[in-house]
Amino acid sequence: MTGKYAARLLLWLSTFLPVTALGCGLRVVTEDLPPYQVVYEQRVVAGSAYLQVQAILQAAGLPCRTEVLPWARAFDLARTQPNTLVYSLARLPARENLFIWLAPLINADYRYYSASSAVIEQIQQGKLPTEFTAVAVAGSMMDSTLQQLGFVPDQNLILVKDVNAQWKILQLNRAQLTLAFEPDFQALSDAKVRQTQFYASRQIVRQIQLYLAAHPQTDPILLQQLKAAVAQQAQQSVPVNAPVH
């Protein structure tokens, strides 16, 4: 291959791949999910899950930058495109064979949240949650869980593109419920949402672990590097499923 042809090929590839994908051999995708992935100007800048993933990538010698995408898009890329990593992905039975599960990042207790204390009180007193309208990020674990609980899109379930829209819909009372775990309201973009008092149910609706995962056809050499890095983190007494401070 001549130098001129190689340069043209690289230029052509760059129109389809993020710059960081060419540099590290992997595409790493996530969503805005404070306090675990905190996004500023379309870049992940903080959060316990982000720091854990960065530590793993650094230990693996892979200089990758995380892309921030709507969750449905991030999930679809990780499911269909080899050499793609995604976090923080709920490990569910239906997904078990769709990904290589590299490292647990978060232990999540999901509860109902509402801008109305009366709604939460009614649920805790036995009223069916499906008698209210819920909101969730499309394609997320919250979306699938709410549908399993009997919520139906376009009937009593509103689907939105990201976490900021999720809480805005709740603040505007277009929906009365959502599922979440330890939300960081101060990291949300809308000032009115940040100033709104939200209420959580006492009961846990679902417990689940969120992971760093890879497409099953990811380069075996890169997977070996990542698995060795995860093991190295554990040997250094920095558990990959605990926040990094």
Long-range contacts (C-beta under 8 A, 24 or more apart in sequence): 18-65, 18-67, 20-63, 20-64, 20-65, 20-67, 21-64, 21-83, 23-63, 23-64, 24-57, 24-62, 24-63, 24-64, 24-65, 25-62, 25-83, 25-219, 25-222, 26-62, 26-64, 26-83, 26-84, 26-85, 26-218, 26-222, 27-64, 27-67, 27-77, 27-81, 27-83, 27-84, 27-85, 28-53, 28-57, 28-64, 28-65, 28-66, 28-67, 28-84, 28-85, 28-86, 28-87, 29-66, 29-67, 29-68, 29-69, 29-73, 29-74, 29-77, 29-78, 29-84, 29-85, 29-86, 30-66, 30-67, 30-68, 30-69, 30-74, 30-86, 30-87, 30-88, 31-68, 31-69, 31-70, 31-71, 31-74, 31-137, 31-162, 31-163, 32-68, 32-162, 32-163, 32-164, 33-88, 33-163, 34-163, 34-183, 34-184, 34-187, 34-188, 35-182, 35-184, 35-187, 36-88, 36-105, 36-106, 36-210, 37-66, 37-68, 37-87, 37-88, 38-184, 38-187, 39-68, 42-68, 43-68, 44-68, 48-105, 48-106, 48-242, 48-243, 48-244, 49-87, 49-88, 49-105, 49-106, 49-210, 51-243, 51-244, 52-103, 52-105, 52-212, 52-233, 52-240, 52-243, 52-244, 53-85, 53-87, 53-105, 53-212, 55-233, 55-238, 55-244, 56-102, 56-103, 56-212, 56-226, 56-229, 56-230, 56-233, 56-240, 57-226, 57-229, 58-229, 59-228, 59-229, 59-232, 59-233, 60-222, 60-225, 60-226, 60-228, 60-229, 61-225, 62-222, 62-225, 62-226, 70-137, 70-138, 70-161, 70-162, 71-137, 71-138, 71-139, 71-140, 71-161, 71-162, 72-137, 72-138, 72-139, 72-140, 72-161, 75-139, 76-139, 78-213, 78-214, 78-215, 79-215, 80-215, 81-215, 82-215, 82-217, 82-218, 82-219, 83-215, 83-217, 83-218, 83-219, 83-222, 84-214, 84-215, 84-218, 85-212, 85-213, 85-214, 85-215, 85-218, 85-226, 86-212, 86-213, 86-214, 87-210, 87-211, 87-212, 87-213, 88-210, 88-211, 88-212, 89-210, 89-211, 89-212, 89-213, 90-140, 90-141, 90-208, 90-209, 90-210, 90-211, 91-208, 91-209, 91-210, 91-211, 91-213, 92-141, 92-144, 92-208, 97-216, 98-216, 99-211, 99-213, 99-214, 99-215, 99-216, 100-213, 100-214, 100-215, 100-216, 100-218, 100-223, 101-211, 101-213, 102-211, 102-212, 102-213, 102-214, 102-223, 102-226, 102-227, 102-230, 103-211, 103-212, 103-230, 103-233, 103-240, 103-241, 104-209, 104-210, 104-211, 104-240, 104-241, 105-209, 105-210, 105-211, 105-212, 105-240, 105-241, 106-181, 106-209, 106-210, 106-241, 107-207, 107-209, 107-241, 108-181, 108-182, 108-207, 108-208, 108-209, 108-210, 109-181, 109-182, 109-204, 109-206, 109-207, 110-141, 110-142, 110-145, 110-179, 110-180, 110-181, 110-204, 110-205, 110-206, 110-207, 110-208, 111-179, 111-180, 111-181, 111-200, 111-201, 111-202, 111-203, 111-204, 111-205, 112-177, 112-178, 112-179, 112-200, 112-201, 112-205, 113-170, 113-177, 113-178, 113-179, 113-180, 113-183, 113-198, 113-199, 113-200, 113-201, 114-170, 114-176, 114-177, 114-178, 114-198, 114-199, 115-170, 115-171, 115-173, 115-176, 115-196, 115-197, 115-198, 115-199, 116-173, 116-176, 116-199, 117-199, 119-176, 119-177, 119-199, 120-199, 120-200, 120-201, 123-177, 123-201, 124-201, 124-202, 124-203, 129-177, 130-156, 132-156, 132-175, 132-176, 132-177, 133-157, 133-158, 133-174, 133-175, 133-176, 133-177, 134-158, 134-175, 134-176, 134-177, 134-178, 134-179, 135-159, 135-160, 135-166, 135-169, 135-170, 135-174, 135-175, 135-177, 135-178, 136-160, 136-166, 136-178, 136-179, 137-161, 137-162, 137-163, 137-165, 137-166, 141-208, 142-178, 142-179, 142-180, 145-179, 145-205, 145-206, 146-179, 149-205, 163-188, 164-188, 164-189, 164-190, 164-193, 167-193, 167-196, 167-198, 168-193, 170-198, 171-196, 179-205, 179-206, 209-241, 212-240
